Amino acid sequence: MKIELKVQNRNKIGTNQAKKLRADNKIPGVIYTKGKDARHISVDPADFYKVYREAGSSKVIYLNLDDENIPVLIREVQTNPVKELDFLHVDFLKLDLEEKIKVNIPIVLLNRDNIRLQPSILMQLTDEIEVECLPTDIPQSAEIDVRDMDFDTPKYVRDADVAKMDNVEVLTELDKVVCTLSAPAAEAEEEDVDEEASVETPVDEEEKTE
């Protein structure tokens, strides 16, 4: 299903104009095209939020601009540091649907709340994977099932589902560690205490006489 977003052209640019747009409840934005001048646009914040929540930065969006239907990716979103959903600016990258593109996609660890080996601590060391593929083949995420992990065997990039997709090339090193599983520190400390208790401590002769 195509994700569409209606945008409007804007002819006036600059900091003051951007402030005026925001005051009128519009987000200033730019569409970048390889080898061409950028196009300046504006978009309704509520419409953008709905699309951004669904598409993120790795799913193709079609911008409805006048009589055009432009395939793009969201490249950068600037937000108010105080108000997370107060969008200040958004950059789009126009796509050639017949040309491969490099993108970073988030890693999703499946069954992280249902790991069989308990108690345990799951630590994620890598949050995203870089891939190259056609825009229409971009995976929304890279998934790794961690249900059956043990303390001795981490999960690697090669364990992600995208590493087995014929239409997607993984550019991140396949041997890069994604996550590890370890025993809780408290449990490890208890084992150390038990070992120490099992060792007989020598007693001074003077202490015996006292």
Protein Blocks (a to p, Z undefined) as FASTA:
>chain_A
ZZdddddddfbgcjklmmmmmmnopacdddddehiacddddddfklmmmmmmmnmmmbcc
dddehjaccddddfbdcddfklmmlcfbdcdddddfkbccddddddddehklmcfbacdd
dddfbfbdcddddfklpcfbdcddfklgcfklccdfklpmklmpfkbccfbdfklcfbdc
dddfklmmmmmmmmmmmpccdddfklmmZZ
